[in-house]
Amino acid sequence: MPVQGSCHCGKTRFEVTEAPTEVTRCTCSYCSKRGGLWAYYKPDQFRLLTPEEDVATYRWNTGMIAHHFCATCGCTTYGVSPDWVDFKPDFDNPKLSINARLLDNFDLDAIPVTVIDGKNLW
């Protein structure tokens, strides 16, 4: 069953094909400061419900990951990155991460959180 999410002001809205069963908290500098809890999907499981021009993008360091956020209220919404196999980027198979904190009518406390030590991995 599809689940929708939105930023604080509601200008950026999205939908995923199903609710996440787990989320990831990354300790890298970006994720720590933005506070996202990430749920991962294939690109065809995600649909942006608002115009792309309402979304801003930040690319840090290598530029491999497109971190998207609402251009109005600044909430971190979703990101697109290559999938990773044995710590190497697989550009042919991108993955999409949504900030599960933004899901509407979803009990985030009911699912497990996996911590990734991004601070020391990259």
C-alpha positions as CSV (number, residue, x, y, z in Angstrom):
1,M,0.0,0.0,0.0
2,P,1.5,3.4,-1.0
3,V,2.6,5.8,1.7
4,Q,3.0,9.5,1.3
5,G,5.3,12.0,2.9
6,S,5.8,15.7,2.9
7,C,8.1,18.4,4.2
8,H,7.1,20.8,7.0
9,C,5.4,23.4,4.7
10,G,3.8,20.8,2.5
11,K,5.3,22.2,-0.7
12,T,7.4,19.1,-1.4
13,R,5.4,15.8,-1.4
14,F,6.3,12.3,-2.4
15,E,5.0,8.8,-2.4
16,V,6.6,5.4,-2.0
17,T,5.1,2.0,-3.0
18,E,5.1,0.7,0.6
19,A,6.0,1.6,4.2
20,P,9.5,0.9,5.3
21,T,10.2,-2.0,7.5
22,E,13.4,-0.5,8.9
23,V,15.3,2.7,8.7
24,T,19.0,3.7,8.8
25,R,20.7,6.4,10.8
26,C,24.0,7.4,9.3
27,T,26.6,9.1,11.5
28,C,28.4,11.0,8.6
29,S,28.6,14.8,9.0
30,Y,25.8,15.5,6.5
31,C,23.3,13.0,7.9
32,S,24.1,13.9,11.6
33,K,23.5,17.5,10.9
34,R,20.3,17.0,8.9
35,G,18.8,14.4,11.2
36,G,17.3,12.1,8.6
37,L,16.2,8.5,9.1
38,W,16.6,6.9,5.8
39,A,14.4,4.2,4.1
40,Y,15.7,2.8,0.8
41,Y,13.8,2.2,-2.4
42,K,14.4,1.5,-6.0
43,P,13.7,4.6,-8.2
44,D,10.6,3.1,-9.6
45,Q,9.1,2.7,-6.1
46,F,9.3,6.5,-5.6
47,R,7.1,9.3,-7.1
48,L,7.6,13.0,-6.5
49,L,4.1,14.5,-6.2
50,T,5.1,18.1,-6.6
51,P,7.0,20.0,-9.3
52,E,10.8,19.4,-9.4
53,E,11.4,23.1,-9.3
54,D,10.2,23.2,-5.7
55,V,13.0,20.9,-4.7
56,A,16.6,22.1,-4.1
57,T,19.6,19.8,-4.4
58,Y,22.9,19.7,-2.5
59,R,25.9,17.7,-3.6
60,W,28.8,17.4,-1.3
61,N,32.4,16.3,-1.9
62,T,32.4,13.8,-4.7
63,G,28.9,14.9,-5.9
64,M,27.8,11.3,-6.3
65,I,24.8,11.7,-4.0
66,A,22.0,14.2,-4.8
67,H,20.6,15.3,-1.4
68,H,17.2,16.9,-2.1
69,F,15.4,19.2,0.3
70,C,12.4,21.6,0.1
71,A,13.4,24.9,-1.4
72,T,10.9,26.7,0.9
73,C,11.2,25.2,4.4
74,G,14.5,23.4,4.1
75,C,13.4,19.9,5.2
76,T,15.6,17.1,4.0
77,T,13.3,15.0,1.8
78,Y,15.0,12.4,-0.3
79,G,18.3,11.5,-2.0
80,V,19.6,9.6,-5.0
81,S,22.9,7.7,-5.0
82,P,24.5,4.8,-6.6
83,D,24.0,1.5,-4.8
84,W,27.1,0.2,-3.1
85,V,28.6,-3.2,-3.6
86,D,31.7,-4.1,-1.5
87,F,32.2,-0.4,-0.7
88,K,32.2,0.5,-4.4
89,P,29.6,2.6,-6.2
90,D,27.3,0.8,-8.7
91,F,26.2,3.7,-10.9
92,D,24.1,1.3,-13.1
93,N,21.8,0.7,-10.1
94,P,20.9,3.9,-8.3
95,K,19.0,3.8,-5.0
96,L,16.7,6.3,-3.6
97,S,16.5,7.2,0.1
98,I,13.6,9.0,1.7
99,N,13.6,10.7,5.1
100,A,11.2,8.5,6.9
101,R,10.6,11.2,9.5
102,L,8.5,12.9,6.8
103,L,6.0,10.0,6.3
104,D,2.4,10.9,7.0
105,N,0.4,8.7,9.3
106,F,3.3,6.3,10.0
107,D,4.6,5.1,13.3
108,L,8.3,5.5,12.9
109,D,8.9,4.2,16.5
110,A,7.5,0.8,15.5
111,I,10.4,-0.1,13.2
112,P,14.0,-0.9,13.9
113,V,16.8,1.6,13.3
114,T,20.2,0.4,12.0
115,V,23.1,2.7,12.6
116,I,25.8,3.1,9.9
117,D,29.1,4.5,11.0
118,G,29.4,6.9,8.1
119,K,31.6,9.2,10.2
120,N,34.4,6.6,9.9
121,L,33.5,4.8,6.6
122,W,33.7,7.8,4.3
